[in-house]
Amino acid sequence: MYISEPCAACLYDKQKNRLNEESYLREVRKLLDERRETDTAPYMVYRFNLLYEEKFGKGDSYAAIKRTYNDLVLSMEEDVMAKIREASDPLARALAYARVGNYIDFGAMNHVDKDTFLALFQEADLNDRDLPVYESFLKACADAEEFLLIADNCGEIVLDRIFLEILMERFPRLHCTVMVRGSEVLNDATEEDARYAGVDRVASIIQNGTSVAGTIPAMITPEAREAIRKADVILSKGQGNYESLSREGIHIFHAFLCKCDLFTKRYGVPKLTGIFTEEN
């Protein structure tokens, strides 16, 4: 998804909140003004991060935050699984819960609040808008052998693993792969985080080879591109993956929460509404 002027203004403001320093912001503005038509928000944030590191060194570490939210969701696992099991369609609820996990985003959100996150589970089930996409998803999985989940954040990655467990109970012939970031960026999940969450118990894990908070096909490793190419079903999690993978000619399902004005206006929904959509 390409960058509109309101999106560009938001990207600038986030960098200003990060560091209100004249020379840095002048170069951020230059990068935005000279962006290509096809550049996406995750790519521009990647450029900003390179600029920041060049001028000031590494940014803040999210290691403690990632561990905190992974541990929080791991501590909830027994209760989460019980609520999934009691649903009339456990897979639909597992998918909805995995989508709730997308709230834990220290890039798109100005503030991540534990109580807000926990409250989102109360009304997390798929809504009427989701159901036609869900039916298409089930049909695709029934005919599939290779399933690829493109992960987003820590904490969320635990719910992704639980979703995959339920998915494989329903479609036992699926071979599942989870794609994570190639190196640290914000609170996005890396291979270390995925293993900590137990993903390796249910799926193969591959890195995409970049520190972009998204998945840009031209920048990821040949192995990651091949995983996308050979997957029969792809589930992309989060706004950043949506922004970088849409318009790439890939048949893909996207699950995320609308966390900024661009997405709430695009879908005509309140903030933190869950979206499940299919792109052919």
C-alpha positions in Angstrom: 0.0 0.0 0.0 1.6 3.2 -1.1 2.1 6.3 1.0 -0.6 9.1 0.9 0.2 12.6 2.1 -1.6 12.1 5.4 0.4 8.9 5.9 3.6 10.8 5.1 2.7 13.5 7.6 2.1 10.8 10.3 5.4 9.2 9.5 7.2 12.5 9.9 5.4 13.2 13.2 6.4 9.8 14.6 10.0 10.6 13.9 9.6 14.0 15.5 8.3 12.4 18.6 11.2 10.0 18.5 13.8 12.8 18.2 13.0 16.5 17.8 16.4 17.4 16.4 16.5 19.8 13.4 19.2 18.2 11.2 17.7 14.7 11.7 14.2 15.9 10.9 15.4 17.8 7.8 16.8 14.6 6.4 13.6 12.7 7.3 11.6 15.3 5.4 14.0 14.9 2.4 13.6 11.2 2.4 9.8 11.6 2.4 9.8 14.3 -0.3 12.0 12.2 -2.5 10.2 8.9 -2.0 9.2 6.8 -5.0 5.6 6.3 -5.8 5.9 2.6 -4.9 7.6 3.1 -1.6 5.6 1.8 1.5 5.5 3.0 5.1 7.6 0.0 6.4 10.3 0.8 3.8 10.4 4.5 4.8 10.6 3.6 8.5 13.5 1.3 7.6 15.2 4.2 5.9 14.6 6.4 8.9 16.2 3.8 11.2 19.3 3.6 9.0 19.5 7.4 9.1 19.1 7.4 12.9 21.8 4.7 13.4 24.2 6.6 11.1 23.8 9.8 13.1 23.2 8.6 16.7 23.9 4.9 16.9 21.5 2.0 17.7 18.1 3.0 18.9 16.3 1.7 22.0 16.2 -2.0 22.6 12.8 -3.7 22.7 14.2 -6.9 24.2 12.5 -6.4 27.6 9.2 -5.3 26.1 9.2 -8.4 23.8 9.9 -10.7 26.7 7.2 -9.1 28.8 4.5 -9.5 26.3 5.6 -13.0 25.3 5.5 -14.0 28.9 2.1 -12.3 29.4 0.5 -14.2 26.6 2.2 -17.5 27.6 0.7 -17.1 31.1 -2.7 -16.7 29.5 -2.4 -19.8 27.3 -4.4 -22.3 29.4 -7.3 -19.9 29.6 -7.1 -18.9 26.0 -7.1 -22.5 24.8 -10.1 -23.3 27.0 -12.1 -20.5 25.5 -11.1 -21.6 22.0 -12.2 -25.2 22.8 -15.6 -24.1 24.0 -16.4 -22.2 20.8 -18.7 -23.6 18.2 -15.9 -23.1 15.7 -12.6 -23.3 17.6 -10.6 -22.3 14.5 -12.6 -19.1 13.9 -12.0 -18.1 17.5 -8.3 -19.0 17.4 -8.0 -16.8 14.3 -9.8 -14.0 16.0 -7.6 -14.2 19.1 -4.5 -14.3 16.9 -5.8 -11.1 15.3 -6.2 -9.5 18.8 -2.5 -10.1 19.4 -1.8 -7.6 16.6 -2.6 -4.8 19.1 0.9 -5.3 20.7 2.5 -3.0 18.2 5.0 -0.4 19.4 5.4 1.0 15.9 1.9 1.8 14.9 0.5 2.5 18.4 1.5 5.6 20.3 0.8 3.7 23.5 0.3 0.0 24.2 -1.9 -0.7 27.2 -2.1 -4.1 28.8 -5.7 -3.6 30.0 -6.8 -2.5 26.6 -5.1 -5.6 25.1 -6.9 -7.9 27.6 -10.2 -6.2 27.0 -10.1 -6.9 23.3 -10.5 -10.6 23.9 -14.0 -10.0 25.3 -15.4 -9.3 21.8 -12.8 -10.9 19.6 -14.8 -13.3 17.5 -15.0 -13.0 13.8 -17.7 -10.5 12.6 -20.2 -10.7 9.7 -17.8 -8.9 7.4 -15.1 -11.6 8.1 -17.3 -14.6 7.3 -17.1 -14.7 3.5 -13.3 -14.4 3.7 -13.2 -17.1 6.4 -15.2 -19.4 4.2 -12.8 -18.8 1.3 -9.9 -19.4 3.8 -11.3 -22.7 4.9 -11.8 -23.8 1.3 -8.2 -22.8 0.4 -6.8 -24.7 3.5 -8.9 -27.9 2.6 -7.1 -28.0 -0.8 -3.6 -27.0 0.5 -0.4 -28.7 1.6 1.9 -25.8 2.3 0.7 -23.0 4.7 2.7 -19.9 5.4 2.1 -17.5 8.3 4.0 -14.2 8.0 4.4 -13.1 11.6 4.4 -9.6 13.0 4.8 -8.8 16.8 5.9 -10.5 20.0 3.1 -11.6 22.3 1.1 -11.9 19.1 3.4 -14.7 18.0 2.2 -16.9 20.9 -1.4 -16.5 19.7 -0.2 -17.3 16.2 1.3 -20.6 17.5 -2.0 -21.5 19.2 -3.9 -20.7 16.0 -1.6 -23.0 14.1 -2.2 -25.8 16.5 -5.9 -25.5 16.0 -5.5 -25.1 12.3 -3.5 -28.3 12.0 -6.1 -30.2 14.0 -8.6 -29.3 11.4 -6.3 -29.7 8.4 -3.8 -32.3 9.5 -2.1 -32.7 6.2 -0.9 -29.0 6.3 2.8 -28.3 6.6 3.1 -25.0 8.3 5.9 -22.4 8.0 6.3 -19.2 10.0 8.3 -16.3 8.5 9.8 -13.8 11.0 12.0 -10.7 10.7 15.7 -11.3 9.9 16.9 -9.0 12.7 15.7 -6.7 15.5 13.2 -4.0 14.6 10.8 -2.5 17.1 9.0 -5.4 19.0 8.6 -7.5 15.9 9.2 -11.2 16.3 12.5 -12.8 15.3 13.4 -16.5 15.2 14.6 -16.3 18.8 11.2 -14.9 19.9 9.3 -17.5 17.8 11.2 -20.3 19.4 10.6 -18.8 22.9 6.9 -18.8 22.0 7.0 -22.5 21.0 6.4 -22.0 17.3 9.1 -24.6 16.5 6.9 -27.2 18.0 4.2 -26.8 15.3 5.9 -25.2 12.3 9.1 -24.6 10.5 10.6 -21.1 11.1 12.4 -19.0 8.5 13.8 -15.5 8.7 13.1 -13.0 6.0 16.6 -11.5 6.1 15.7 -7.9 6.8 15.1 -5.5 9.6 12.1 -4.0 7.9 8.9 -3.9 10.0 7.1 -5.6 7.1 7.8 -8.0 4.2 9.1 -6.4 1.0 9.5 -9.1 -1.6 12.4 -7.4 -3.4 14.4 -7.2 -0.1 13.9 -10.6 1.5 16.1 -13.6 1.1 15.7 -16.1 -1.8 14.5 -18.7 0.7 11.8 -16.3 2.0 10.7 -15.5 -1.6 10.6 -19.2 -2.4 8.4 -19.9 0.7 5.9 -17.3 -0.5 6.0 -18.7 -4.0 5.4 -22.3 -3.0 2.8 -21.7 -0.3 -0.7 -22.8 -1.1 -2.2 -20.5 1.6 -0.6 -17.4 3.0 -1.8 -15.6 6.1 -0.1 -12.2 6.6 -0.4 -10.7 10.1 -0.4 -6.9 10.8 -0.6 -3.6 9.1 3.1 -3.5 8.2 2.9 -6.8 6.3 -0.3 -5.6 4.6 1.3 -2.4 3.5 4.4 -4.1 2.1 2.7 -7.1 0.5 -0.5 -5.6 -1.0 -0.3 -4.9 -4.8 2.4 -7.5 -5.2 0.2 -9.9 -7.2 0.1 -12.5 -4.4 -3.0 -14.5 -3.4 -2.9 -13.7 0.3 -5.1 -13.4 3.4 -4.5 -10.5 5.8 -5.4 -10.3 9.4 -4.8 -7.2 11.5 -6.3 -4.5 13.8 -6.9 -1.1 12.4 -4.6 1.0 14.5 -4.3 4.3 12.6 -6.5 6.8 10.8 -5.4 5.5 7.3 -6.8 2.1 8.0 -10.0 3.1 9.9 -10.9 5.4 7.0 -10.0 2.8 4.4 -12.3 0.3 6.0 -14.9 2.6 7.6 -14.5 1.2 11.1 -13.6 2.4 14.6 -10.0 2.1 15.8 -8.9 -1.4 16.9 -11.5 -3.1 14.7 -10.3 -6.4 13.4 -10.0 -6.9 9.7 -9.7 -10.2 7.8 -9.4 -9.7 4.0 -8.3 -11.7 1.0 -6.2 -10.3 -1.9 -6.2 -12.3 -5.1 
